[in-house]
Amino acid sequence: MSRIGFKNIPLPSGVTGNVADGEVTVKGPKGELSIKLPGQISVAIEGDSIVVSRESEIKAVRQLHGTIRSRINSMTIGVSKGFEKNLEIQGVGYRAAVQGKELNLSLGKSHPVIFQVPDGVEVKVEANTKLSVSGIDKQLVGAAAAKIRSFYPPEPYKGKGIRYVDEYVIRKTGKSVVA
């Protein structure tokens, strides 16, 4: 059984928390995030830490306890440091460019792929093939990076496609000609 829900969440310097009307709000140098609390989960701010507690031992409430604690912890990290996912494009002639709030991807298809960058997420392109997706909301950053990757996931034969920088793609050998 996980006991992550019982750990206190430390507030870094420059980050403040507020609990009001069943909602937790965390403010920091990079911005502000908030989350609604489910029914049987309560949150209190004690000194320089946030304490999450539950009111019953029902399985669903125990699961929510750890989940809410992790989400609030991610919010405190996001408003103080932020989150970043790095992607790279591999393939001859494949490139990306940012035009306002749109990411224009040339991926060897008959048309360019246009991705609307969501609010709260910033996309930077370096050297036409290196992408950096950043923001303060961990869930939004991860979802945006996964959506960009889904336009052309790395294929196992030539390795072409969009992949995370630290991702390892298992390569397959092609068909061999028997003479």
TORPA-4810 file (N, C-alpha, C, O; in nm, 3 decimals):
<nodes>
NODE_1_0.084_-0.119_0.000_0.000_0.000_0.000_0.088_0.124_0.000_0.185_0.132_0.076_M
NODE_2_0.056_0.218_-0.083_0.132_0.341_-0.093_0.099_0.434_0.024_-0.017_0.446_0.064_S
NODE_3_0.199_0.497_0.075_0.178_0.592_0.184_0.219_0.732_0.143_0.250_0.816_0.227_R
NODE_4_0.219_0.757_0.012_0.263_0.887_-0.039_0.171_1.000_0.007_0.216_1.113_0.023_I
NODE_5_0.044_0.970_0.027_-0.051_1.073_0.068_-0.021_1.134_0.204_-0.063_1.246_0.231_G
NODE_6_0.051_1.062_0.290_0.079_1.112_0.425_0.202_1.203_0.431_0.226_1.266_0.534_F
NODE_7_0.278_1.210_0.323_0.396_1.297_0.323_0.354_1.443_0.312_0.265_1.477_0.234_K
NODE_8_0.418_1.529_0.390_0.392_1.672_0.380_0.456_1.726_0.252_0.560_1.676_0.208_N
NODE_9_0.394_1.828_0.193_0.447_1.891_0.073_0.520_2.018_0.114_0.455_2.112_0.160_I
NODE_10_0.652_2.024_0.101_0.723_2.145_0.139_0.698_2.256_0.037_0.695_2.232_-0.083_P
NODE_11_0.681_2.378_0.087_0.664_2.494_0.000_0.800_2.560_-0.021_0.859_2.609_0.075_L
NODE_12_0.850_2.564_-0.145_0.978_2.630_-0.170_0.968_2.779_-0.141_0.859_2.834_-0.130_P
NODE_13_1.082_2.844_-0.129_1.080_2.988_-0.102_1.018_3.060_-0.222_1.045_3.027_-0.338_S
NODE_14_0.934_3.158_-0.192_0.866_3.232_-0.297_0.735_3.172_-0.341_0.667_3.228_-0.427_G
NODE_15_0.696_3.058_-0.283_0.571_2.991_-0.319_0.475_2.998_-0.200_0.513_2.969_-0.087_V
NODE_16_0.351_3.038_-0.227_0.250_3.045_-0.123_0.131_2.959_-0.161_0.100_2.942_-0.279_T
NODE_17_0.065_2.905_-0.061_-0.052_2.822_-0.084_-0.172_2.880_-0.014_-0.159_2.950_0.087_G
NODE_18_-0.292_2.852_-0.069_-0.415_2.902_-0.010_-0.523_2.795_-0.029_-0.534_2.734_-0.136_N
NODE_19_-0.602_2.772_0.076_-0.711_2.677_0.070_-0.840_2.752_0.101_-0.854_2.811_0.208_V
NODE_20_-0.935_2.750_0.004_-1.063_2.818_0.025_-1.170_2.755_-0.062_-1.146_2.724_-0.179_A
NODE_21_-1.288_2.734_-0.005_-1.405_2.683_-0.078_-1.377_2.554_-0.152_-1.420_2.537_-0.266_D
NODE_22_-1.306_2.461_-0.089_-1.279_2.332_-0.151_-1.184_2.339_-0.269_-1.190_2.254_-0.358_G
NODE_23_-1.098_2.439_-0.270_-1.003_2.456_-0.379_-0.867_2.496_-0.322_-0.858_2.578_-0.231_E
NODE_24_-0.761_2.436_-0.376_-0.625_2.468_-0.334_-0.562_2.551_-0.445_-0.564_2.513_-0.562_V
NODE_25_-0.504_2.666_-0.406_-0.437_2.753_-0.501_-0.292_2.770_-0.458_-0.264_2.796_-0.342_T
NODE_26_-0.201_2.754_-0.553_-0.058_2.769_-0.527_-0.006_2.878_-0.619_-0.024_2.872_-0.740_V
NODE_27_0.061_2.979_-0.558_0.119_3.090_-0.636_0.269_3.088_-0.620_0.321_3.059_-0.512_K
NODE_28_0.338_3.120_-0.728_0.483_3.124_-0.726_0.536_3.222_-0.828_0.458_3.294_-0.891_G
NODE_29_0.668_3.228_-0.845_0.727_3.324_-0.938_0.690_3.299_-1.084_0.693_3.393_-1.164_P
NODE_30_0.655_3.177_-1.121_0.621_3.147_-1.261_0.473_3.155_-1.291_0.434_3.156_-1.408_K
NODE_31_0.387_3.162_-1.188_0.243_3.171_-1.213_0.161_3.117_-1.099_0.207_3.107_-0.985_G
NODE_32_0.037_3.082_-1.131_-0.059_3.037_-1.031_-0.136_2.917_-1.086_-0.179_2.918_-1.201_E
NODE_33_-0.154_2.814_-1.002_-0.232_2.696_-1.038_-0.329_2.664_-0.925_-0.303_2.693_-0.809_L
NODE_34_-0.443_2.603_-0.962_-0.539_2.565_-0.859_-0.602_2.431_-0.896_-0.603_2.391_-1.012_S
NODE_35_-0.656_2.363_-0.794_-0.720_2.234_-0.812_-0.838_2.225_-0.716_-0.830_2.268_-0.601_I
NODE_36_-0.949_2.169_-0.765_-1.066_2.146_-0.681_-1.044_2.017_-0.602_-0.989_1.920_-0.653_K
NODE_37_-1.087_2.018_-0.478_-1.071_1.901_-0.392_-1.195_1.813_-0.397_-1.307_1.864_-0.395_L
NODE_38_-1.176_1.680_-0.403_-1.291_1.591_-0.395_-1.348_1.590_-0.252_-1.285_1.640_-0.159_P
NODE_39_-1.465_1.534_-0.238_-1.541_1.540_-0.114_-1.470_1.504_0.015_-1.474_1.584_0.109_G
NODE_40_-1.406_1.389_0.024_-1.355_1.343_0.152_-1.205_1.367_0.170_-1.142_1.303_0.254_Q
NODE_41_-1.148_1.458_0.093_-1.007_1.494_0.106_-1.000_1.636_0.158_-1.069_1.724_0.107_I
NODE_42_-0.917_1.658_0.260_-0.902_1.794_0.314_-0.755_1.832_0.310_-0.666_1.747_0.321_S
NODE_43_-0.731_1.962_0.295_-0.595_2.015_0.284_-0.580_2.128_0.383_-0.670_2.211_0.399_V
NODE_44_-0.465_2.131_0.451_-0.435_2.238_0.546_-0.292_2.286_0.522_-0.205_2.208_0.483_A
NODE_45_-0.270_2.413_0.547_-0.135_2.470_0.534_-0.082_2.491_0.674_-0.138_2.568_0.753_I
NODE_46_0.029_2.423_0.705_0.091_2.432_0.838_0.233_2.481_0.821_0.321_2.406_0.780_E
NODE_47_0.256_2.606_0.853_0.389_2.664_0.841_0.431_2.674_0.695_0.365_2.740_0.614_G
NODE_48_0.542_2.608_0.663_0.591_2.613_0.525_0.568_2.480_0.453_0.647_2.440_0.368_D
NODE_49_0.458_2.413_0.487_0.425_2.288_0.418_0.274_2.273_0.406_0.196_2.337_0.478_S
NODE_50_0.234_2.187_0.311_0.093_2.158_0.288_0.068_2.014_0.334_0.145_1.924_0.301_I
NODE_51_-0.040_1.993_0.409_-0.075_1.862_0.462_-0.207_1.819_0.399_-0.307_1.891_0.406_V
NODE_52_-0.207_1.700_0.338_-0.328_1.645_0.276_-0.375_1.530_0.364_-0.296_1.443_0.401_V
NODE_53_-0.504_1.528_0.398_-0.557_1.421_0.482_-0.690_1.372_0.424_-0.755_1.440_0.346_S
NODE_54_-0.728_1.250_0.466_-0.854_1.191_0.420_-0.944_1.166_0.539_-0.898_1.154_0.652_R
NODE_55_-1.074_1.157_0.510_-1.172_1.143_0.617_-1.219_1.000_0.638_-1.282_0.970_0.739_E
NODE_56_-1.190_0.909_0.543_-1.233_0.770_0.560_-1.130_0.676_0.500_-1.036_0.719_0.434_S
NODE_57_-1.150_0.547_0.523_-1.057_0.444_0.476_-1.115_0.366_0.357_-1.068_0.255_0.329_E
NODE_58_-1.213_0.421_0.290_-1.269_0.356_0.171_-1.160_0.355_0.063_-1.083_0.449_0.052_I
NODE_59_-1.155_0.248_-0.015_-1.049_0.232_-0.114_-1.041_0.350_-0.212_-0.932_0.398_-0.241_K
NODE_60_-1.154_0.396_-0.261_-1.155_0.507_-0.357_-1.099_0.635_-0.293_-1.029_0.712_-0.359_A
NODE_61_-1.129_0.658_-0.167_-1.078_0.777_-0.097_-0.929_0.764_-0.072_-0.856_0.862_-0.083_V
NODE_62_-0.882_0.644_-0.038_-0.738_0.622_-0.020_-0.664_0.649_-0.150_-0.556_0.709_-0.149_R
NODE_63_-0.720_0.605_-0.263_-0.657_0.630_-0.392_-0.652_0.779_-0.423_-0.549_0.830_-0.468_Q
NODE_64_-0.761_0.849_-0.398_-0.765_0.993_-0.423_-0.666_1.069_-0.334_-0.611_1.172_-0.374_L
NODE_65_-0.645_1.018_-0.213_-0.555_1.083_-0.119_-0.415_1.097_-0.179_-0.358_1.207_-0.181_H
NODE_66_-0.359_0.987_-0.228_-0.227_0.992_-0.290_-0.225_1.071_-0.419_-0.127_1.141_-0.448_G
NODE_67_-0.331_1.061_-0.497_-0.338_1.133_-0.624_-0.340_1.284_-0.602_-0.266_1.357_-0.667_T
NODE_68_-0.424_1.330_-0.512_-0.435_1.474_-0.485_-0.304_1.527_-0.427_-0.261_1.637_-0.462_I
NODE_69_-0.240_1.449_-0.340_-0.112_1.491_-0.284_-0.008_1.507_-0.395_0.067_1.604_-0.395_R
NODE_70_-0.003_1.413_-0.488_0.093_1.420_-0.598_0.064_1.537_-0.690_0.156_1.604_-0.737_S
NODE_71_-0.064_1.563_-0.716_-0.100_1.676_-0.803_-0.061_1.809_-0.740_-0.011_1.898_-0.808_R
NODE_72_-0.085_1.823_-0.608_-0.048_1.948_-0.539_0.103_1.963_-0.536_0.155_2.074_-0.551_I
NODE_73_0.176_1.853_-0.516_0.322_1.857_-0.519_0.372_1.902_-0.657_0.465_1.983_-0.666_N
NODE_74_0.312_1.849_-0.763_0.349_1.890_-0.899_0.318_2.038_-0.922_0.392_2.107_-0.993_S
NODE_75_0.210_2.086_-0.863_0.176_2.228_-0.877_0.282_2.316_-0.810_0.320_2.419_-0.866_M
NODE_76_0.330_2.277_-0.691_0.431_2.358_-0.622_0.563_2.359_-0.699_0.631_2.461_-0.706_T
NODE_77_0.599_2.244_-0.759_0.721_2.239_-0.840_0.703_2.322_-0.966_0.796_2.392_-1.009_I
NODE_78_0.584_2.315_-1.027_0.558_2.388_-1.151_0.565_2.538_-1.135_0.622_2.606_-1.220_G
NODE_79_0.507_2.592_-1.028_0.508_2.738_-1.011_0.643_2.790_-0.965_0.668_2.910_-0.972_V
NODE_80_0.732_2.701_-0.916_0.864_2.746_-0.875_0.970_2.721_-0.982_1.051_2.810_-1.010_S
NODE_81_0.971_2.602_-1.043_1.073_2.567_-1.143_1.017_2.552_-1.283_1.083_2.590_-1.380_K
NODE_82_0.897_2.498_-1.296_0.838_2.469_-1.427_0.876_2.329_-1.473_0.958_2.262_-1.411_G
NODE_83_0.814_2.285_-1.581_0.839_2.153_-1.638_0.879_2.168_-1.784_0.839_2.263_-1.851_F
NODE_84_0.959_2.072_-1.833_1.005_2.078_-1.970_1.019_1.937_-2.026_1.069_1.847_-1.958_E
NODE_85_0.974_1.918_-2.149_0.993_1.792_-2.224_1.068_1.828_-2.351_1.032_1.923_-2.421_K
NODE_86_1.171_1.751_-2.381_1.251_1.776_-2.501_1.225_1.666_-2.603_1.227_1.547_-2.570_N
NODE_87_1.202_1.705_-2.727_1.176_1.614_-2.836_1.276_1.640_-2.947_1.331_1.750_-2.958_L
NODE_88_1.300_1.538_-3.029_1.385_1.557_-3.146_1.320_1.490_-3.266_1.253_1.388_-3.253_E
NODE_89_1.341_1.551_-3.382_1.285_1.499_-3.506_1.399_1.436_-3.584_1.502_1.500_-3.605_I
NODE_90_1.382_1.311_-3.627_1.484_1.243_-3.707_1.425_1.204_-3.840_1.318_1.143_-3.846_Q
NODE_91_1.495_1.238_-3.947_1.452_1.206_-4.082_1.501_1.314_-4.177_1.506_1.431_-4.140_G
NODE_92_1.536_1.276_-4.296_1.587_1.370_-4.394_1.475_1.463_-4.438_1.370_1.418_-4.484_V
NODE_93_1.497_1.593_-4.424_1.398_1.691_-4.465_1.289_1.718_-4.364_1.201_1.800_-4.390_G
NODE_94_1.292_1.652_-4.250_1.191_1.673_-4.146_1.234_1.792_-4.061_1.349_1.801_-4.019_Y
NODE_95_1.141_1.884_-4.037_1.176_2.002_-3.957_1.051_2.061_-3.893_0.938_2.024_-3.925_R
NODE_96_1.074_2.153_-3.802_0.966_2.220_-3.731_0.994_2.368_-3.725_1.109_2.411_-3.728_A
NODE_97_0.887_2.447_-3.716_0.898_2.592_-3.701_0.779_2.641_-3.621_0.668_2.591_-3.635_A
NODE_98_0.803_2.741_-3.536_0.696_2.800_-3.456_0.656_2.931_-3.522_0.740_3.016_-3.552_V
NODE_99_0.525_2.947_-3.544_0.470_3.069_-3.602_0.358_3.116_-3.512_0.244_3.071_-3.526_Q
NODE_100_0.387_3.206_-3.420_0.287_3.253_-3.324_0.250_3.142_-3.227_0.336_3.091_-3.155_G
NODE_101_0.122_3.106_-3.224_0.074_2.998_-3.136_0.057_2.867_-3.214_-0.017_2.779_-3.170_K
NODE_102_0.124_2.855_-3.329_0.115_2.733_-3.410_0.253_2.672_-3.427_0.353_2.742_-3.443_E
NODE_103_0.258_2.540_-3.424_0.380_2.466_-3.453_0.360_2.402_-3.589_0.268_2.322_-3.608_L
NODE_104_0.446_2.436_-3.684_0.437_2.386_-3.820_0.540_2.274_-3.836_0.660_2.298_-3.826_N
NODE_105_0.493_2.153_-3.862_0.581_2.036_-3.873_0.582_1.986_-4.017_0.476_1.959_-4.074_L
NODE_106_0.700_1.973_-4.075_0.717_1.910_-4.206_0.772_1.770_-4.181_0.888_1.754_-4.145_S
NODE_107_0.688_1.669_-4.201_0.723_1.532_-4.164_0.720_1.435_-4.281_0.692_1.317_-4.263_L
NODE_108_0.747_1.485_-4.401_0.752_1.397_-4.517_0.615_1.360_-4.572_0.605_1.271_-4.656_G
NODE_109_0.511_1.425_-4.526_0.377_1.399_-4.576_0.349_1.499_-4.688_0.428_1.590_-4.712_K
NODE_110_0.234_1.483_-4.756_0.200_1.572_-4.866_0.158_1.711_-4.818_0.143_1.803_-4.899_S
NODE_111_0.138_1.725_-4.689_0.094_1.852_-4.632_0.168_1.877_-4.501_0.209_1.782_-4.434_H
NODE_112_0.185_2.004_-4.463_0.245_2.030_-4.332_0.144_2.000_-4.221_0.024_2.018_-4.239_P
NODE_113_0.194_1.955_-4.107_0.109_1.928_-3.991_0.113_2.051_-3.903_0.221_2.095_-3.861_V
NODE_114_-0.004_2.108_-3.873_-0.014_2.227_-3.790_-0.068_2.187_-3.653_-0.173_2.124_-3.644_I
NODE_115_0.005_2.224_-3.547_-0.036_2.195_-3.410_-0.061_2.326_-3.338_0.028_2.411_-3.330_F
NODE_116_-0.182_2.344_-3.286_-0.216_2.463_-3.209_-0.161_2.446_-3.067_-0.203_2.356_-2.994_Q
NODE_117_-0.068_2.531_-3.028_-0.007_2.522_-2.896_-0.109_2.569_-2.793_-0.158_2.682_-2.803_V
NODE_118_-0.142_2.486_-2.692_-0.242_2.527_-2.592_-0.190_2.639_-2.502_-0.069_2.658_-2.487_P
NODE_119_-0.283_2.713_-2.443_-0.246_2.818_-2.349_-0.177_2.756_-2.229_-0.217_2.649_-2.183_D
NODE_120_-0.075_2.821_-2.178_0.000_2.769_-2.064_0.117_2.682_-2.104_0.191_2.634_-2.017_G
NODE_121_0.136_2.660_-2.234_0.247_2.579_-2.284_0.325_2.662_-2.384_0.268_2.734_-2.466_V
NODE_122_0.457_2.652_-2.377_0.544_2.723_-2.469_0.629_2.621_-2.545_0.686_2.531_-2.485_E
NODE_123_0.637_2.637_-2.677_0.716_2.548_-2.761_0.827_2.629_-2.825_0.802_2.733_-2.886_V
NODE_124_0.950_2.580_-2.812_1.066_2.644_-2.875_1.130_2.543_-2.970_1.132_2.423_-2.942_K
NODE_125_1.182_2.592_-3.082_1.249_2.507_-3.180_1.392_2.554_-3.194_1.417_2.672_-3.218_V
NODE_126_1.488_2.462_-3.180_1.629_2.492_-3.200_1.681_2.404_-3.312_1.654_2.284_-3.314_E
NODE_127_1.752_2.460_-3.404_1.817_2.387_-3.515_1.717_2.308_-3.599_1.753_2.204_-3.655_A
NODE_128_1.594_2.354_-3.610_1.487_2.296_-3.691_1.445_2.155_-3.652_1.341_2.109_-3.698_N
NODE_129_1.522_2.085_-3.569_1.487_1.947_-3.535_1.478_1.921_-3.385_1.442_1.810_-3.345_T
NODE_130_1.507_2.017_-3.302_1.502_1.999_-3.157_1.388_2.086_-3.103_1.386_2.207_-3.122_K
NODE_131_1.295_2.021_-3.035_1.179_2.089_-2.978_1.187_2.088_-2.826_1.231_1.991_-2.765_L
NODE_132_1.144_2.198_-2.765_1.137_2.207_-2.621_0.996_2.252_-2.584_0.954_2.362_-2.621_S
NODE_133_0.922_2.168_-2.512_0.786_2.199_-2.468_0.795_2.229_-2.319_0.837_2.143_-2.241_V
NODE_134_0.754_2.350_-2.277_0.767_2.386_-2.136_0.643_2.460_-2.087_0.565_2.513_-2.165_S
NODE_135_0.627_2.460_-1.954_0.515_2.528_-1.890_0.513_2.497_-1.742_0.600_2.427_-1.691_G
NODE_136_0.411_2.549_-1.672_0.405_2.527_-1.527_0.313_2.411_-1.490_0.322_2.359_-1.379_I
NODE_137_0.224_2.370_-1.581_0.131_2.261_-1.553_0.187_2.131_-1.610_0.197_2.116_-1.732_D
NODE_138_0.225_2.038_-1.523_0.287_1.913_-1.565_0.199_1.833_-1.661_0.248_1.776_-1.758_K
NODE_139_0.070_1.831_-1.633_-0.023_1.754_-1.716_-0.033_1.814_-1.856_-0.033_1.741_-1.954_Q
NODE_140_-0.043_1.947_-1.867_-0.052_2.012_-1.997_0.075_1.993_-2.079_0.069_1.967_-2.200_L
NODE_141_0.191_2.006_-2.015_0.319_1.991_-2.085_0.333_1.848_-2.138_0.371_1.828_-2.253_V
NODE_142_0.302_1.750_-2.055_0.311_1.611_-2.097_0.214_1.578_-2.208_0.248_1.505_-2.301_G
NODE_143_0.091_1.631_-2.200_-0.009_1.604_-2.303_0.029_1.669_-2.436_0.010_1.608_-2.541_A
NODE_144_0.083_1.791_-2.431_0.125_1.859_-2.554_0.242_1.786_-2.620_0.244_1.769_-2.741_A
NODE_145_0.339_1.743_-2.540_0.453_1.669_-2.594_0.409_1.536_-2.654_0.458_1.497_-2.760_A
NODE_146_0.317_1.467_-2.588_0.268_1.340_-2.640_0.189_1.359_-2.769_0.196_1.275_-2.859_A
NODE_147_0.113_1.467_-2.778_0.037_1.494_-2.900_0.131_1.524_-3.017_0.109_1.475_-3.128_K
NODE_148_0.236_1.604_-2.993_0.334_1.633_-3.098_0.402_1.504_-3.143_0.420_1.482_-3.263_I
NODE_149_0.440_1.419_-3.048_0.505_1.292_-3.082_0.411_1.201_-3.161_0.457_1.126_-3.247_R
NODE_150_0.281_1.208_-3.134_0.186_1.120_-3.201_0.169_1.149_-3.350_0.117_1.064_-3.422_S
NODE_151_0.213_1.265_-3.397_0.201_1.296_-3.540_0.290_1.205_-3.625_0.255_1.174_-3.739_F
NODE_152_0.403_1.161_-3.570_0.492_1.069_-3.641_0.579_0.998_-3.538_0.694_1.037_-3.520_Y
NODE_153_0.526_0.896_-3.470_0.607_0.825_-3.371_0.726_0.756_-3.438_0.717_0.723_-3.556_P
NODE_154_0.835_0.735_-3.366_0.952_0.673_-3.429_0.921_0.533_-3.479_0.862_0.451_-3.408_P
NODE_155_0.961_0.507_-3.602_0.937_0.375_-3.658_1.062_0.288_-3.640_1.173_0.341_-3.638_E
NODE_156_1.045_0.156_-3.627_1.156_0.070_-3.586_1.256_0.033_-3.695_1.362_-0.021_-3.663_P
NODE_157_1.227_0.060_-3.822_1.317_0.015_-3.928_1.426_0.117_-3.962_1.544_0.083_-3.966_Y
NODE_158_1.386_0.241_-3.986_1.485_0.344_-4.017_1.505_0.442_-3.902_1.600_0.520_-3.904_K
NODE_159_1.417_0.439_-3.804_1.430_0.527_-3.689_1.376_0.667_-3.712_1.397_0.755_-3.629_G
NODE_160_1.306_0.689_-3.824_1.252_0.821_-3.853_1.133_0.851_-3.762_1.062_0.760_-3.720_K
NODE_161_1.113_0.980_-3.734_0.997_1.020_-3.657_1.033_1.117_-3.547_1.146_1.167_-3.539_G
NODE_162_0.936_1.144_-3.461_0.954_1.235_-3.347_0.967_1.151_-3.222_0.882_1.066_-3.195_I
NODE_163_1.072_1.174_-3.145_1.095_1.098_-3.022_1.138_1.191_-2.910_1.186_1.302_-2.935_R
NODE_164_1.121_1.145_-2.787_1.175_1.217_-2.672_1.327_1.206_-2.677_1.380_1.108_-2.731_Y
NODE_165_1.398_1.303_-2.622_1.544_1.304_-2.629_1.603_1.181_-2.560_1.700_1.124_-2.610_V
NODE_166_1.547_1.139_-2.448_1.603_1.025_-2.375_1.538_0.892_-2.413_1.560_0.792_-2.345_D
NODE_167_1.458_0.889_-2.519_1.387_0.768_-2.559_1.478_0.677_-2.642_1.552_0.724_-2.728_E
NODE_168_1.471_0.548_-2.616_1.547_0.450_-2.692_1.449_0.372_-2.778_1.353_0.314_-2.727_Y
NODE_169_1.473_0.370_-2.909_1.386_0.299_-3.002_1.455_0.169_-3.042_1.567_0.171_-3.093_V
NODE_170_1.388_0.059_-3.019_1.444_-0.072_-3.056_1.431_-0.087_-3.206_1.321_-0.082_-3.261_I
NODE_171_1.544_-0.105_-3.272_1.547_-0.114_-3.418_1.530_-0.258_-3.461_1.578_-0.351_-3.395_R
NODE_172_1.461_-0.276_-3.573_1.440_-0.410_-3.631_1.523_-0.420_-3.758_1.550_-0.320_-3.825_K
NODE_173_1.562_-0.539_-3.791_1.632_-0.559_-3.919_1.527_-0.580_-4.027_1.421_-0.638_-4.003_T
NODE_174_1.557_-0.531_-4.145_1.465_-0.544_-4.256_1.468_-0.684_-4.313_1.539_-0.772_-4.263_G
NODE_175_1.392_-0.705_-4.418_1.391_-0.836_-4.482_1.523_-0.861_-4.550_1.580_-0.770_-4.610_K
NODE_176_1.573_-0.979_-4.541_1.699_-1.012_-4.606_1.668_-1.089_-4.736_1.576_-1.171_-4.742_S
NODE_177_1.746_-1.060_-4.837_1.727_-1.124_-4.966_1.806_-1.254_-4.968_1.927_-1.255_-4.944_V
NODE_178_1.738_-1.364_-4.997_1.804_-1.494_-5.003_1.834_-1.523_-5.151_1.743_-1.523_-5.235_V
NODE_179_1.959_-1.548_-5.182_1.996_-1.571_-5.322_2.005_-1.716_-5.357_2.036_-1.750_-5.471_A
</nodes>
